[in-house]
Amino acid sequence: MSKLKISDETNIARIEHKSKKNMAIGTIVGYLAILVSIAHGLILTPMIMNSVGVDNYGLYGIATTLTALFLMDFGLNTTTETYLAKLRASGNKDKVQRFLATIFRIYLLLSIAFVIIISALYFLSPIIYRSSYTPEQISTLQILIIIVGGYSLVSFPTNTFSSVITTYEKFGFNKFADLIQKLIYFGLTIACIKLNWGIIGITAVNAGSGIVAIIMRFFFMRYYLGVKLDPRLKMDASKKEIRSILMFSAWGLVIAILSRLVYNITPSILGMVSSSDQVSMFMLVNTIEGYVYMFGAMTGTFFMAKVARLEASGTPEEKREKLQSLAGRIGKLQFFVIALIIFGFATVGQEFISFWLRDTLVDYPEFANIYWCILAICAYELVRIPELPIYNAMLTEGHIRPLAIITIIKAIINVGLSFVLSSYYGAIGACAAIAAARIIDVTLNNFVYNKYLGISISRFFKDVYLRGLVTIVISFGLGLACHFFMPIENIIGKFMVNGIIFVITYIFCTLFITFNKNERHYYLNIFFEILHIKKRVEVDGVVPEVPDKFPEIEDLQKQEESNEENASKESIEEEKKEENNGQD
């Protein structure tokens, strides 16, 4: 099969042009989906808690996190996205489909083992949680495990759909499917609350909305991208390549298990050594932390294919410099988003919690401490999120083992401290354990980034944080002044006014202090491109040309194959003519 060479400048221009546009569209739709998620938190969480009670809400958290702990992707999502990005960079669609078929077969085989795990969770739950919950509550927990476990068994092998769409850089549709899922869940959950269907009905509609998103992704992958999922296909790879994939998946398994271990096992630890109200308190912290992470990491997987293309071209020195430049530019943008969220919460978070949990705080005033818990565990994201392009580069270049070892160290520290601190301080102790483990994690990660990729961490921090810190000092300082001295008694009014002042100040300072002129113009050109505006502004002293419509790389490959077939037919016809002339 003919391949498109990634070294060809024309093809690179076509791919990069469409990649930037797809990332921009995916970012817009993704943030819209996150805003809907936040609406879930602001509206649904207090409604669910008031409707089913604090204890039953804690049961929902245990069922969801405990089942998810065992029903993870086993590192296959990381493997799938990494290898598909490499295969697609070579333009070989046949190998893409064969690799996808192999991964899907592995998912199906693992699903059989998960049936046994779910059954074990069902029967062991009365023993594990007998000290924290009544027999009636444990009976409810068992039903929730069946619902969540059944949905996870359906969604587990279909993780490949999302990975394929991400690899083909159709980020907008992936985020659109998430948006539809959240809107369906939002509407059906309110109906469940009104009809008094309880926590079982709410859990069921959550699973149903997820299945809708799975169906959407399948049809998009099959009929728009033209990628067939045929488990009968055999993988076209040597024994060495298969062994490499299996080793990569094994280390990916370690990362997948231990990364999820923190939030999935902490509610169970609290259920064993503390109380049910502390489980619910941690679930509230987990909800907000999840929103913070989603905002920052939403574009994290967007750069896997771009990093794979960097690896496929140029000398090692050129690739290192390109990666350093890409990490600095994208990291600054990521930092802009995550710092806006974290420092915005630091400014108005106490007012937010006061009206968000206004009914719950009457009976559980200690829940107000989730403000400090959230800040403690989210501070890590200020470094972790901007470094995601570097993390992706570690994966695409095959350096997954050191990342897995660091994850093991973090998990051991986290779980060990959680058992000790949670028994004395409940959810606050659990959050302190997470914060301590995360500090060690980010320190070790930066060490291996420098060792294996040659990335200058000091240069990265200078590019990303130096000018941004000035923006934070100005905007956060003004936000604190408004928090302490703004003469507004109404909590909602104070939250709105202080929040608006902080956001306006932060965005203004970011545009004119954090971002330089070239960076502002670069993002403005992407904005023009999305809106199909032909105007372009100067970047690095050059006004970019407005490109013509570029076809997909797969379309180019088909065209190239068609040209080869036509040339082959012409050569055959010429040979026949020569034979006829010879006979004459």
C-alpha positions, 0 to 999 in steps of 0.5 A: 500500500502506498504511504504518504510521507510525513516529511512532505512539506505540502502534506504537513501544511495540510495536516497542521492547518486542519489540526489547528482548526479542529483543536479550536472547534473542539476547545469551544465545544468542550468548554461548553460541555464543561459549563453544562457539567458545572450547571450539574454541580450547581443545580443537581448536586444539592437537589440530589443530596436534599432528595435522597439524603447525605447517606444515600449520596455517599452510597452513590459515590462509593458505587461509582468510584469502586466499580470504576476502580476495577472497570478501567481501560487497563492502559489500553486507551493510552496505548490506542491513542499513542499507536494510532497517532503514529500509524495515522502519521504514516498514512497507512489506514489498513494498519490503523484498522488492523491495530484497532481490531486487535485492541478491541478483541483485548477489551472484549476478553477483559470484559469477561474477567470484569463480570467476575469482579462485579459479582465479587463486589456485589457479594462482598459489600455487606462485609466491607461496609457493615460498620458504616451503613445499615443493611437497608443501605447496603442493599441499595448499594448492591443495586447501584453496583449492578447498574454502574457495573453493567454500564461500565461493561458496555462502555469499557470495550467502546473506549476505542471509539473515543480514541479513534476520534481523538487520533483523527483530531475530530475533537469537536465531535467527541466533545459534542457527544459529551455535551449531548450526554450531559444535557440528557442526564441533566433533564432526566435527573430532574425528572427522577427527582420530581417523580421521587425515583430515588438514587437508583433512578438517578443512577440508571438515567446516568448510565442511559445517557452514557450509552447514547454518547457511545452510539453517537461515537460509533456511527461517527467513527464508522460512517464519517471517518470510514474506520471499520471495527472488524475484530476478525482482522489480524494485526499486521505487525512483527513479533517485536512490534507486538511485544513492544505494544504489550509492554507499553500496555502493561506500563499503561495498565499500572498508570491507569490503575494507580491514577484512578486509585486515588479518587476511586479508593478514597471514598472506600477508605473513608467508609472504612475508617471514618463515617458516611458524612465524611464520604459525602464531604469528600465527594463534594471536593471530588466534584469540584476538583473534577471540574477544575481538571476538566477545564485545564485538561480538556485540550490535553489529548488534542496534542497527541497526534501533533507530537507524533508528527514532531517525532516523525520528522527532523533530527533529534535536535530539531525535534527537541527544539520544536517540542520545547517551543510547542510545550511553552506556547501551549503550556502558557495557554493551558496555564491561562485557563487553569489559573483563571479557574483556581485563583477565581475559586480562591477569590469567591470560593467561600461565597460559592460554597455558602449558597451552593450548600446552603441547606446542607451546611445547616446540618453539616457546618464542617462541610464549609472546609471543602474550600481549603480541601479543594485549593490544597489538591487543585494547586497541583494542576497549575503545573500538571496541566501546562505540562500535558504536551510534554507528558504526551511526548513521553508517551509517543516516544515510548518513555512510559516506564518512568512515568509508571514508576512515579505513579507507583510512588505517588499511589503508595504515599497517597494510600498510606497517608490516607489511612492514617490521616483519614482516621483522625481528620476524615475528608480533610485528612484524605485531601491532605494525603492527596496534596502531599503525594501530588507534590512528590509526583510533579517534582519527579515528573519534571526530573524525568522530562529533562532526562528522557526528552532533553526538555529544559524545565527552567526555560519551560517555567520561564516561558509559561509562568514568568509573565503569568505570575504578574497577572495573578498577583494583580488580579488575585490581589484585587479579588482579595481586596474586594472579598474583604472590603466590598460592602455587600451583605448578600452572598450571591451579590458579593459572589457575582460582583467579586467574580466579575471584577476578578475575571475582567481584571485577569483577562485584561492583564493576560492579553496585555501582560501574559501574552505578547503581541505575536501570541495575541495575533496567533490566536486571533488568526485561528479565531478568524479561520473558525469564522471563515474570515479571510483577514489575517494579522501579522505574526513574527513580522509576517502576515499569514496567507489564507489557505485554500481548503485542504483535503483529508490525508486519507483522501490524498492517499486514495487519490495517490492510489488511484493515480498509481492504478491508472498508471499501472493500467496505462503501462499494461496497455502499452505493453499489449500494444508493443506485443501486438506491434511485435506480432505484426 
